[in-house]
Amino acid sequence: MFTGIVAAVGLIEKVEPLRADRADAGVRLRIRAPELPLEHSRLGDSIAIQGACMTVVDLREDGFEVDVSRESLNRTVGLDAPGEVNLEHALKLGDALGGHLVSGHVDGLGAVTHFKPVGESWDLRIDVPAQLAKYLAYKGSITVNGVSLTVNQVDDHARGCEIRINLIPHTVQVTTLKHLKPGSAVNLEIDMIARYVERMMATTAIPA
């Protein structure tokens, strides 16, 4: 479990196939993360990378390694090539919940339609596919590339919806969101409360 509050920005230094003889194999990522506290980390710990929960398989003084399955690669962006990534340790019981409850399971991909400064802030707009659009609401929570954000506007359309998000300068500066531009694909995770609401509404319609 995570909060969507990015602890550090790391760098994928190396992407190595787990099976050289299989085109559909997963990969091992070597991530350099000197700003992420790792002194209490152990093999098997969970770390969210661009919003996707991964298991640490090797630890170094300035970073760590994870194995990413082909299924995860097919359903996410930003884990298949060298580049900067948002990082967050798993939540510990008693930790402050600064963002919202995040599972680290990417629900789908969105596409940035607009990203420009407005006054002292940034206006981010994302096209969301139909299967996720129904879970989004004004002032609700959404995780974008592992960052907990608040939805300021939802505009429905035939393919799903477009959401608008206001980013303060600090969020842009300390996360990989600074690299977004129109056309960028992003990892999205809906608010888990919406999942339970949908399930409860569905089961109440089932005759006893």
HELIX and SHEET records of a PDB file:
HELIX    1   1 ARG A   70  ARG A   75  1                                   6    
HELIX    2   2 ALA A  130  ALA A  133  1                                   4    
HELIX    3   3 PRO A  169  GLN A  173  1                                   5    
HELIX    4   4 THR A  176  HIS A  179  5                                   4    
HELIX    5   5 MET A  192  THR A  204  1                                  13    
SHEET    1   A 7 ALA A   8  PRO A  17  0                                        
SHEET    2   A 7 VAL A  27  ARG A  32 -1                                        
SHEET    3   A 7 GLY A  63  VAL A  68 -1                                        
SHEET    4   A 7 ALA A  52  ARG A  60 -1                                        
SHEET    5   A 7 SER A  46  ILE A  49 -1                                        
SHEET    6   A 7 GLY A  83  HIS A  89 -1                                        
SHEET    7   A 7 ALA A   8  PRO A  17 -1                                        
SHEET    1   B 7 GLY A 108  VAL A 118  0                                        
SHEET    2   B 7 SER A 121  PRO A 129 -1                                        
SHEET    3   B 7 GLY A 160  LEU A 167 -1                                        
SHEET    4   B 7 VAL A 147  HIS A 157 -1                                        
SHEET    5   B 7 SER A 141  VAL A 144 -1                                        
SHEET    6   B 7 ALA A 185  ILE A 190 -1                                        
SHEET    7   B 7 GLY A 108  VAL A 118 -1                                        
END                                                                             
